[in-house]
Amino acid sequence: MTKLLERAFVEASKLDASEQDTLARWILEELESERRWDRFFADSQDELILMAQEALEEHRKGLTKPLDPDTL
């Protein structure tokens, strides 16, 4: 365990039980979410490549326009 994570757990241990459980649930949910995103992106590389190729082809054909952040 890194020193920073150890320090975070020391600080978290000072919280009351309810707050500790809330923090623990949040951490576990975030870790699971990261695992889901990792699986999603790992499983979608072919699709992402096709989408990128399609976008580049549209750009080459002049079907795109510059992004204007002021109009977002």
N, CA, C and O atoms as a Tinker XYZ file with bonds, in Angstrom:
   288  protein
     1  N      0.855000   -1.176000    0.000000    73     2
     2  CA     0.000000    0.000000    0.000000    64     1     3
     3  C      0.897000    1.234000    0.000000    63     2     4     5
     4  O      1.912000    1.280000    0.696000    81     3
     5  N      0.509000    2.223000   -0.787000    73     3     6
     6  CA     1.301000    3.451000   -0.844000    64     5     7
     7  C      1.097000    4.263000    0.434000    63     6     8     9
     8  O      0.129000    4.071000    1.170000    81     7
     9  N      2.021000    5.157000    0.670000    73     7    10
    10  CA     1.933000    6.020000    1.859000    64     9    11
    11  C      0.690000    6.907000    1.784000    63    10    12    13
    12  O      0.026000    7.139000    2.794000    81    11
    13  N      0.380000    7.400000    0.585000    73    11    14
    14  CA    -0.781000    8.276000    0.439000    64    13    15
    15  C     -2.077000    7.522000    0.735000    63    14    16    17
    16  O     -2.952000    8.039000    1.430000    81    15
    17  N     -2.201000    6.315000    0.215000    73    15    18
    18  CA    -3.406000    5.527000    0.480000    64    17    19
    19  C     -3.490000    5.167000    1.961000    63    18    20    21
    20  O     -4.571000    5.181000    2.550000    81    19
    21  N     -2.366000    4.851000    2.545000    73    19    22
    22  CA    -2.344000    4.542000    3.983000    64    21    23
    23  C     -2.814000    5.754000    4.786000    63    22    24    25
    24  O     -3.587000    5.614000    5.734000    81    23
    25  N     -2.343000    6.948000    4.403000    73    23    26
    26  CA    -2.762000    8.175000    5.095000    64    25    27
    27  C     -4.267000    8.397000    4.941000    63    26    28    29
    28  O     -4.945000    8.793000    5.889000    81    27
    29  N     -4.781000    8.137000    3.734000    73    27    30
    30  CA    -6.217000    8.299000    3.500000    64    29    31
    31  C     -7.013000    7.353000    4.391000    63    30    32    33
    32  O     -8.033000    7.748000    4.954000    81    31
    33  N     -6.558000    6.107000    4.526000    73    31    34
    34  CA    -7.264000    5.156000    5.384000    64    33    35
    35  C     -7.176000    5.541000    6.859000    63    34    36    37
    36  O     -8.123000    5.321000    7.614000    81    35
    37  N     -6.068000    6.104000    7.268000    73    35    38
    38  CA    -5.947000    6.570000    8.654000    64    37    39
    39  C     -6.967000    7.674000    8.902000    63    38    40    41
    40  O     -7.649000    7.679000    9.926000    81    39
    41  N     -7.067000    8.608000    7.961000    73    39    42
    42  CA    -8.041000    9.691000    8.114000    64    41    43
    43  C     -9.467000    9.148000    8.075000    63    42    44    45
    44  O    -10.321000    9.577000    8.852000    81    43
    45  N     -9.722000    8.204000    7.170000    73    43    46
    46  CA   -11.062000    7.628000    7.073000    64    45    47
    47  C    -11.433000    6.886000    8.351000    63    46    48    49
    48  O    -12.606000    6.848000    8.724000    81    47
    49  N    -10.462000    6.306000    9.019000    73    47    50
    50  CA   -10.749000    5.558000   10.248000    64    49    51
    51  C    -11.218000    6.472000   11.376000    63    50    52    53
    52  O    -11.750000    6.001000   12.381000    81    51
    53  N    -11.022000    7.767000   11.210000    73    51    54
    54  CA   -11.466000    8.730000   12.223000    64    53    55
    55  C    -12.946000    9.095000   12.052000    63    54    56    57
    56  O    -13.542000    9.713000   12.934000    81    55
    57  N    -13.531000    8.712000   10.922000    73    55    58
    58  CA   -14.946000    8.993000   10.680000    64    57    59
    59  C    -15.809000    8.053000   11.500000    63    58    60    61
    60  O    -15.354000    6.992000   11.928000    81    59
    61  N    -17.075000    8.450000   11.720000    73    59    62
    62  CA   -17.967000    7.522000   12.425000    64    61    63
    63  C    -18.314000    6.361000   11.488000    63    62    64    65
    64  O    -18.065000    6.428000   10.284000    81    63
    65  N    -18.883000    5.309000   12.048000    73    63    66
    66  CA   -19.112000    4.069000   11.302000    64    65    67
    67  C    -19.962000    4.294000   10.055000    63    66    68    69
    68  O    -19.685000    3.715000    9.005000    81    67
    69  N    -20.974000    5.113000   10.159000    73    67    70
    70  CA   -21.854000    5.375000    9.024000    64    69    71
    71  C    -21.088000    6.056000    7.884000    63    70    72    73
    72  O    -21.241000    5.688000    6.719000    81    71
    73  N    -20.276000    7.034000    8.226000    73    71    74
    74  CA   -19.482000    7.732000    7.216000    64    73    75
    75  C    -18.434000    6.798000    6.606000    63    74    76    77
    76  O    -18.159000    6.874000    5.409000    81    75
    77  N    -17.858000    5.928000    7.414000    73    75    78
    78  CA   -16.894000    4.957000    6.897000    64    77    79
    79  C    -17.564000    4.029000    5.899000    63    78    80    81
    80  O    -16.996000    3.732000    4.849000    81    79
    81  N    -18.773000    3.567000    6.220000    73    79    82
    82  CA   -19.497000    2.685000    5.310000    64    81    83
    83  C    -19.853000    3.403000    4.007000    63    82    84    85
    84  O    -19.774000    2.816000    2.928000    81    83
    85  N    -20.240000    4.660000    4.112000    73    83    86
    86  CA   -20.552000    5.447000    2.922000    64    85    87
    87  C    -19.316000    5.584000    2.039000    63    86    88    89
    88  O    -19.391000    5.400000    0.825000    81    87
    89  N    -18.194000    5.905000    2.647000    73    87    90
    90  CA   -16.945000    6.037000    1.909000    64    89    91
    91  C    -16.537000    4.701000    1.292000    63    90    92    93
    92  O    -16.110000    4.657000    0.138000    81    91
    93  N    -16.662000    3.634000    2.036000    73    91    94
    94  CA   -16.297000    2.301000    1.538000    64    93    95
    95  C    -17.160000    1.921000    0.336000    63    94    96    97
    96  O    -16.650000    1.406000   -0.660000    81    95
    97  N    -18.474000    2.174000    0.429000    73    95    98
    98  CA   -19.360000    1.870000   -0.699000    64    97    99
    99  C    -18.965000    2.673000   -1.930000    63    98   100   101
   100  O    -18.941000    2.145000   -3.041000    81    99
   101  N    -18.657000    3.947000   -1.731000    73    99   102
   102  CA   -18.266000    4.803000   -2.840000    64   101   103
   103  C    -16.978000    4.287000   -3.492000    63   102   104   105
   104  O    -16.896000    4.205000   -4.718000    81   103
   105  N    -15.989000    3.946000   -2.695000    73   103   106
   106  CA   -14.726000    3.434000   -3.231000    64   105   107
   107  C    -14.962000    2.150000   -4.018000    63   106   108   109
   108  O    -14.462000    2.004000   -5.133000    81   107
   109  N    -15.719000    1.223000   -3.447000    73   107   110
   110  CA   -15.988000   -0.047000   -4.128000    64   109   111
   111  C    -16.754000    0.164000   -5.428000    63   110   112   113
   112  O    -16.467000   -0.492000   -6.430000    81   111
   113  N    -17.723000    1.069000   -5.421000    73   111   114
   114  CA   -18.474000    1.365000   -6.639000    64   113   115
   115  C    -17.573000    1.980000   -7.707000    63   114   116   117
   116  O    -17.687000    1.645000   -8.886000    81   115
   117  N    -16.685000    2.872000   -7.300000    73   115   118
   118  CA   -15.762000    3.489000   -8.255000    64   117   119
   119  C    -14.816000    2.458000   -8.855000    63   118   120   121
   120  O    -14.557000    2.478000  -10.058000    81   119
   121  N    -14.302000    1.564000   -8.031000    73   119   122
   122  CA   -13.407000    0.521000   -8.531000    64   121   123
   123  C    -14.132000   -0.380000   -9.522000    63   122   124   125
   124  O    -13.572000   -0.728000  -10.562000    81   123
   125  N    -15.359000   -0.759000   -9.219000    73   123   126
   126  CA   -16.133000   -1.591000  -10.137000    64   125   127
   127  C    -16.436000   -0.842000  -11.430000    63   126   128   129
   128  O    -16.394000   -1.429000  -12.511000    81   127
   129  N    -16.738000    0.441000  -11.326000    73   127   130
   130  CA   -16.997000    1.250000  -12.510000    64   129   131
   131  C    -15.759000    1.297000  -13.403000    63   130   132   133
   132  O    -15.872000    1.175000  -14.623000    81   131
   133  N    -14.594000    1.471000  -12.814000    73   131   134
   134  CA   -13.355000    1.478000  -13.587000    64   133   135
   135  C    -13.140000    0.151000  -14.297000    63   134   136   137
   136  O    -12.729000    0.124000  -15.457000    81   135
   137  N    -13.419000   -0.954000  -13.602000    73   135   138
   138  CA   -13.277000   -2.274000  -14.223000    64   137   139
   139  C    -14.244000   -2.426000  -15.397000    63   138   140   141
   140  O    -13.876000   -2.976000  -16.435000    81   139
   141  N    -15.485000   -1.938000  -15.237000    73   139   142
   142  CA   -16.459000   -2.016000  -16.339000    64   141   143
   143  C    -15.989000   -1.214000  -17.549000    63   142   144   145
   144  O    -16.067000   -1.695000  -18.679000    81   143
   145  N    -15.497000    0.012000  -17.318000    73   143   146
   146  CA   -15.004000    0.832000  -18.426000    64   145   147
   147  C    -13.813000    0.162000  -19.103000    63   146   148   149
   148  O    -13.712000    0.156000  -20.330000    81   147
   149  N    -12.916000   -0.400000  -18.302000    73   147   150
   150  CA   -11.761000   -1.092000  -18.888000    64   149   151
   151  C    -12.218000   -2.237000  -19.784000    63   150   152   153
   152  O    -11.699000   -2.405000  -20.887000    81   151
   153  N    -13.194000   -3.032000  -19.314000    73   151   154
   154  CA   -13.714000   -4.150000  -20.117000    64   153   155
   155  C    -14.405000   -3.617000  -21.373000    63   154   156   157
   156  O    -14.225000   -4.154000  -22.466000    81   155
   157  N    -15.194000   -2.559000  -21.204000    73   155   158
   158  CA   -15.920000   -1.987000  -22.335000    64   157   159
   159  C    -14.955000   -1.549000  -23.429000    63   158   160   161
   160  O    -15.138000   -1.892000  -24.597000    81   159
   161  N    -13.926000   -0.791000  -23.052000    73   159   162
   162  CA   -12.986000   -0.303000  -24.052000    64   161   163
   163  C    -12.145000   -1.434000  -24.635000    63   162   164   165
   164  O    -11.831000   -1.414000  -25.826000    81   163
   165  N    -11.783000   -2.399000  -23.835000    73   163   166
   166  CA   -11.023000   -3.539000  -24.342000    64   165   167
   167  C    -11.842000   -4.322000  -25.352000    63   166   168   169
   168  O    -11.297000   -4.828000  -26.333000    81   167
   169  N    -13.144000   -4.427000  -25.124000    73   167   170
   170  CA   -14.020000   -5.200000  -26.004000    64   169   171
   171  C    -14.494000   -4.415000  -27.221000    63   170   172   173
   172  O    -15.122000   -4.986000  -28.112000    81   171
   173  N    -14.204000   -3.113000  -27.274000    73   171   174
   174  CA   -14.751000   -2.294000  -28.353000    64   173   175
   175  C    -13.682000   -1.690000  -29.249000    63   174   176   177
   176  O    -13.975000   -0.760000  -30.001000    81   175
   177  N    -12.455000   -2.186000  -29.193000    73   175   178
   178  CA   -11.378000   -1.601000  -29.997000    64   177   179
   179  C    -11.692000   -1.615000  -31.489000    63   178   180   181
   180  O    -11.467000   -0.620000  -32.179000    81   179
   181  N    -12.208000   -2.729000  -31.990000    73   179   182
   182  CA   -12.523000   -2.811000  -33.426000    64   181   183
   183  C    -13.569000   -1.777000  -33.817000    63   182   184   185
   184  O    -13.444000   -1.117000  -34.849000    81   183
   185  N    -14.588000   -1.640000  -32.998000    73   183   186
   186  CA   -15.640000   -0.664000  -33.281000    64   185   187
   187  C    -15.096000    0.762000  -33.224000    63   186   188   189
   188  O    -15.455000    1.592000  -34.059000    81   187
   189  N    -14.236000    1.053000  -32.251000    73   187   190
   190  CA   -13.655000    2.384000  -32.143000    64   189   191
   191  C    -12.774000    2.699000  -33.352000    63   190   192   193
   192  O    -12.767000    3.832000  -33.833000    81   191
   193  N    -12.041000    1.716000  -33.839000    73   191   194
   194  CA   -11.210000    1.917000  -35.031000    64   193   195
   195  C    -12.088000    2.250000  -36.233000    63   194   196   197
   196  O    -11.779000    3.167000  -36.994000    81   195
   197  N    -13.183000    1.509000  -36.405000    73   195   198
   198  CA   -14.090000    1.775000  -37.526000    64   197   199
   199  C    -14.706000    3.170000  -37.429000    63   198   200   201
   200  O    -14.826000    3.869000  -38.435000    81   199
   201  N    -15.096000    3.571000  -36.224000    73   199   202
   202  CA   -15.676000    4.903000  -36.038000    64   201   203
   203  C    -14.655000    5.993000  -36.351000    63   202   204   205
   204  O    -14.996000    7.007000  -36.961000    81   203
   205  N    -13.404000    5.791000  -35.939000    73   203   206
   206  CA   -12.356000    6.767000  -36.226000    64   205   207
   207  C    -12.112000    6.858000  -37.729000    63   206   208   209
   208  O    -11.959000    7.956000  -38.263000    81   207
   209  N    -12.074000    5.719000  -38.415000    73   207   210
   210  CA   -11.882000    5.721000  -39.864000    64   209   211
   211  C    -13.033000    6.440000  -40.567000    63   210   212   213
   212  O    -12.814000    7.197000  -41.512000    81   211
   213  N    -14.242000    6.202000  -40.107000    73   211   214
   214  CA   -15.412000    6.864000  -40.687000    64   213   215
   215  C    -15.339000    8.378000  -40.484000    63   214   216   217
   216  O    -15.636000    9.148000  -41.397000    81   215
   217  N    -14.945000    8.794000  -39.290000    73   215   218
   218  CA   -14.833000   10.233000  -39.011000    64   217   219
   219  C    -13.760000   10.877000  -39.886000    63   218   220   221
   220  O    -13.957000   11.977000  -40.403000    81   219
   221  N    -12.632000   10.199000  -40.054000    73   219   222
   222  CA   -11.576000   10.743000  -40.910000    64   221   223
   223  C    -12.034000   10.842000  -42.364000    63   222   224   225
   224  O    -11.729000   11.820000  -43.046000    81   223
   225  N    -12.758000    9.842000  -42.834000    73   223   226
   226  CA   -13.266000    9.866000  -44.200000    64   225   227
   227  C    -14.255000   11.023000  -44.390000    63   226   228   229
   228  O    -14.212000   11.709000  -45.412000    81   227
   229  N    -15.134000   11.242000  -43.424000    73   227   230
   230  CA   -16.068000   12.369000  -43.496000    64   229   231
   231  C    -15.305000   13.694000  -43.540000    63   230   232   233
   232  O    -15.679000   14.614000  -44.267000    81   231
   233  N    -14.234000   13.774000  -42.753000    73   231   234
   234  CA   -13.425000   15.000000  -42.736000    64   233   235
   235  C    -12.757000   15.209000  -44.095000    63   234   236   237
   236  O    -12.745000   16.326000  -44.612000    81   235
   237  N    -12.200000   14.141000  -44.678000    73   235   238
   238  CA   -11.566000   14.246000  -45.986000    64   237   239
   239  C    -12.561000   14.688000  -47.071000    63   238   240   241
   240  O    -12.187000   15.376000  -48.021000    81   239
   241  N    -13.806000   14.291000  -46.922000    73   239   242
   242  CA   -14.839000   14.659000  -47.901000    64   241   243
   243  C    -15.406000   16.053000  -47.647000    63   242   244   245
   244  O    -16.290000   16.504000  -48.376000    81   243
   245  N    -14.908000   16.732000  -46.627000    73   243   246
   246  CA   -15.375000   18.079000  -46.329000    64   245   247
   247  C    -16.723000   18.119000  -45.631000    63   246   248   249
   248  O    -17.419000   19.134000  -45.679000    81   247
   249  N    -17.094000   17.035000  -44.991000    73   247   250
   250  CA   -18.398000   16.965000  -44.329000    64   249   251
   251  C    -18.354000   17.394000  -42.865000    63   250   252   253
   252  O    -19.351000   17.286000  -42.152000    81   251
   253  N    -17.213000   17.873000  -42.427000    73   251   254
   254  CA   -17.083000   18.311000  -41.029000    64   253   255
   255  C    -16.869000   19.816000  -40.994000    63   254   256   257
   256  O    -16.554000   20.429000  -42.014000    81   255
   257  N    -17.039000   20.400000  -39.835000    73   255   258
   258  CA   -16.765000   21.819000  -39.678000    64   257   259
   259  C    -16.010000   22.018000  -38.372000    63   258   260   261
   260  O    -16.120000   21.192000  -37.466000    81   259
   261  N    -15.247000   23.098000  -38.260000    73   259   262
   262  CA   -14.466000   23.349000  -37.045000    64   261   263
   263  C    -15.375000   23.467000  -35.813000    63   262   264   265
   264  O    -16.501000   23.956000  -35.903000    81   263
   265  N    -14.881000   23.025000  -34.701000    73   263   266
   266  CA   -15.616000   23.125000  -33.450000    64   265   267
   267  C    -15.467000   24.528000  -32.903000    63   266   268   269
   268  O    -14.357000   25.045000  -32.777000    81   267
   269  N    -16.581000   25.133000  -32.583000    73   267   270
   270  CA   -16.598000   26.456000  -31.983000    64   269   271
   271  C    -17.055000   26.307000  -30.530000    63   270   272   273
   272  O    -18.246000   26.128000  -30.276000    81   271
   273  N    -16.124000   26.378000  -29.577000    73   271   274
   274  CA   -16.499000   26.188000  -28.171000    64   273   275
   275  C    -17.556000   27.174000  -27.676000    63   274   276   277
   276  O    -18.278000   26.884000  -26.722000    81   275
   277  N    -17.647000   28.335000  -28.322000    73   275   278
   278  CA   -18.626000   29.328000  -27.897000    64   277   279
   279  C    -20.055000   28.930000  -28.231000    63   278   280   281
   280  O    -20.999000   29.489000  -27.672000    81   279
   281  N    -20.224000   27.975000  -29.130000    73   279   282
   282  CA   -21.571000   27.561000  -29.502000    64   281   283
   283  C    -21.993000   26.266000  -28.810000    63   282   284   285
   284  O    -23.079000   25.752000  -29.079000    81   283
   285  N    -21.155000   25.736000  -27.928000    73   283   286
   286  CA   -21.501000   24.513000  -27.227000    64   285   287
   287  C    -22.525000   24.774000  -26.146000    63   286   288
   288  O    -22.936000   23.847000  -25.448000    81   287
